Amino acid sequence: MTTCPCCGATSRDLNPRVLVEYIAVTPTERRIFDYFARHFGAWVQTADIVNSVYADDPNGGPDTAESSVNGLIARLRPKLQSVGLRIDGGSGRAGRRMVWVQS
């Protein structure tokens, strides 16, 4: 279990949105994280994540938006693992979800 560097609380005592402040994420990774945090523990579809990430783009994002989001999620996974969070799912699953790492 991860301990907060400033207050010493364990990750399960904290809101996931607080933990993201301690890892380096790109703006797009942050949008993906925020979507998962809003739907914490629930299975979500990649298309819904894409729609959320590119909501302000009048074209709905690049032609490769789904592939880009999948790649960003792959890059985000180890960063989240470092603060006690995990993204479940991927190929062959009905969706993905963000949950606490089991200790």
Stockholm file with secondary structure:
# STOCKHOLM 1.0

chainA/1-103         MTTCPCCGATSRDLNPRVLVEYIAVTPTERRIFDYFARHFGAWVQTADIVNSVYADDPNGGPDTAESSVNGLIARLRPKLQSVGLRIDGGSGRAGRRMVWVQS
#=GR chainA/1-103 SS CCBCTTTCCBGGGSCHHHHGGGSCCCHHHHHHHHHHHHTTTSCBCHHHHHHHHTTTCTTCSCTTHHHHHHHHHHHHHHHHHTTTEEEEECTTSSCEEEEECCC
#=GC SS_cons         CCBCTTTCCBGGGSCHHHHGGGSCCCHHHHHHHHHHHHTTTSCBCHHHHHHHHTTTCTTCSCTTHHHHHHHHHHHHHHHHHTTTEEEEECTTSSCEEEEECCC
//
